Amino acid sequence: MSSSITTLGDLVEFQRGFDLPKTEFINGNIPVISSNGILGYHNIAKVKGPGITIGRSGTVGLPHFIKEDFYPHNTSLFIKDFKGNVPKYIYYLLRTLKLNEYGSGSGVPTMNRNHLHPIKLFACLEKGTQQKIASVLSALDDKIELNNRINAELEAMAKTLYDYWFVQFDFPNEEAKPYKSSGGKMVYNETLKREIPEGWEVKSLGELVKTINTGLNPRDHFKLGEGENFYVTIKNIEYGRIILDNSCDRISNNSLYRIQKRSNLEKGDILFTSIEPVGKTYLLQENPTNWNINESVFSFKPNYKYVTSEFLFMLLSSYEIRMKCKNAATGSIHKGIRITPLKNFQIPLPPLKLITDFNSILKEILFKINNNQKQNQELSALRDWLLPMLMNGQVKVG
């Protein structure tokens, strides 16, 4: 492999992005790329794709690869000239350089091309090998992206089904027709001040769960940064997804044990973020082995007398619960929800038979989502392991 010590400026030329206030955006399909990624869309492109930007102001040094034509915002730097190098190879190379360490400024960090061009690095200069390296890493990222697209469709299916059955009340009646639309009897409920299907009850959320636990914050209990286990906070939870990567702090086996004694996480629990953004949820489909949560994440254990784990997960993920949390949130800086008002939320509860019928459909959807997420974690770990070794020549592409 033809590799040598060179400078970033010998490989590519950076240029500052262009001024464009949000008030001057004109509706179009051209992505405007800021330091954090897509800021919005405009009708004019300034740069032909594929291209690369990195954060210039605020979030500095974060590289973004853009396939299509784009508009680089003034909070970013973009590569004006690749000097014959393979763009996707350069993108992966930039990801290994920790460019955030090259910014300046005591307030808001900033970066300009004079910080970048002199950086010395080890790079492959042979274009054919650059293409092979980029192809290997792109294949992993493409599969991760495909899994994410599949999961987005599966998640939309699950939400639509829940909404159809338990919000619009068009669950299948005894004749397999939509209940409310087919004239199913609705009864006014004094507690909720609205109609619900005949035979439904109203329960507090506290009745639908056995316990609501939390994780543990470090304080005098343990230290962060020791060990290989993941310490999950609200930033690591998205709807139906938990992100175990370098954005997580690490904790030791002993710390993991201490947190688990409090959180008591197990298969079937639902995680729920308690501070802004409130109400991001995750269903545990297996017992956690190498991660646990902090105090800002609640863990709900279902009361199986009334609900299943999957139904409770969809309920806690619903628009209704988000709105209830928004109205009940407190705090002057970071608004959040406390356990007591959460437990007092009044919920229209279907008969258990209807919940289990729903569960038989939903469970398969959530199982597929979970499998794709596990595969993505494995693919991401493989990519991150390969990336530096392909770049420094420790591993060669056959």
SULNOR-V618024 format. One line per field, one symbol per residue. ss: DSSP state (h for helix, s for strand, l for the rest). Layout:
ss->???
//
This chain:
ss->llssssshhhhlsssslslllhhhlllllsssssllssssssllllslllssssslslllllsssslllssssllsssssslllllhhhhhhhhhlllhhhhlslllllsllhhhhlllsssssllhhhhhhhhhhhhhhhhhhhhhhhhhhhhhhhhhhhhhhhhlllllslllllslllllllssssllllsssslllsssshhhhssssssllllllllllllllsssslhhhssllssllllllssslhhhhhhhhhhhllllllsssslslllllssslllllllssslllssssssllllllhhhhhhhhllhhhhhhhhhhlslllllsllhhhhhhlssssllhhhhhhhhhhhhhhhhhhhhhhhhhhhhhhhhhhhhhhhhhllllll
//
